[in-house]
Amino acid sequence: MAVVELTVCPLGTGTTSASSYVAGAQKILSDQDKIKYLLNPMGTVMEGDLDEIFALIRKIQEDVFDKGVDRVYSIIKVDDRRDKQASMEQKLASVKAKL
């Protein structure tokens, strides 16, 4: 299982607002039931099978292009751990236990 954070930045839109593109990404994520996700102020964190997450990232990218954007810059951070299951909740709990 992987934990992935995605930030999509549409370029050349003529506005500094990205909320409509974020809403499109959230719609794509809400229409599926395999990948757990959590919106945060700077991106979206997803948890699940890495291939399925990458497929969703591709759908999100294409959704931005479909809205008339000619360039999309995306930042993807991947934590693909193979030695144990590390969910979003477990990662947060580990830090909180040390506070």
C-alpha positions, 0 to 999 in steps of 0.5 A: 500500500502506498500513500501519495500526495498530489498537487495539481497546478494549472498554468496559464488560466488567467486567474490565481484561483485553482478551486474549480480544478480541485473540485474536479479532482475531488469529484473524480475521487468521490466517484470511485471506491478503491482509493482512500483520499483526504483533501488538505489545504495544499493538495490531496493525499491518497492511500491504496494500490500505487497503480490505481493511484497513478491511474486516478492521477492521470484522470485528474490531469486529463480533467484539467486539460479537458477544462481548456488548460494547455499546461498542467504542472503536478507535484507527486510525493510517494511513500511506497512502503514494503516492510509494513502497512502504513496508513495515513492514520498510522503515520499521524498516530506515530507522530502524535505518540511522540509529542 
